[in-house]
Amino acid sequence: MNLRWCAAATAADTAARLALDSPRYRDEGGVWWTVAGGRWQTWRADAWHAADPPDKVEGPASDLPGAPTESPSPRNAAGSPELELGPAIEAAVGKIAAAYGAGRLSSDAAEAASGALYAVEDDGGIWTVGLRTARWHRFSQGRWQQVDRAPDQSRVVARDKLEDESLTAVRAALAAFLAHDELLPEALSKSWLPPASAAHPMVWRATHRVPPSGLQAWESPVAKSQPFGSLSGGLDVEVLERSGAWAQVSRPGGTSCWVDGRLLVEL
């Protein structure tokens, strides 16, 4: 799955513009989200629940716009004369991962950009840094292993020497590596396994209206706390929960707050 990060507000706008049916997203903690009828919902206890959205979400690149900035140049970074190859690879992988997290690269583009970022030791070991963990990995005997150190710079074969016919073992190891199915030690993002599409989220539905005078808004139903803002008079809301005189309401767009439920006008 080709994925991308995007601001939640932009994801909601794009879902509405593309008329996406129950799109799926996840946040940095791996929690699943969707937006329907302008209302954000999160998946917990095998059901969708209205909630304020996170700052940004990860989702299918086809459903999310890319950030309007240029991507990094990993090949130039890895060949920088100011850095030895190991630190240069670490820096380049870091830039690629940061560009993915900022939405400037999709996961496919980021993984393709990191494909040339490896070091080869004189015993044929292939080294690179994982995009997701930022840890060094070594490819040997047909598999990747995470290691606790960078390659020994004194044993790294210079790129212009890799075609040297006298380096038989190195050339054979490099050919075996390039023929392997997994040229990267780890995927940039975790497996994309959202809740089943049959679990349809709730559609936002106005149930009450804010009185003309407006209402103060609280983050929690605690009388001693200070309101953080207010709701404009005439605003349509949906009552999600009641606690005594308090009512938790959801506004168009999915954000929620607590108000004096006694003053709401039922529709």
Helices and strands as residue ranges (DSSP letters): E 3-7, H 8-17, E 25-26, E 32-36, E 39-44, E 47-50, E 56-60, G 61-63, H 74-78, H 85-101, H 107-113, E 119-120, E 126-129, E 136-140, E 143-146, G 153-155, G 159-161, H 168-178, E 208-209, E 215-217, E 229-231, E 236-243, E 246-250, E 256-260, G 261-263, E 265-266
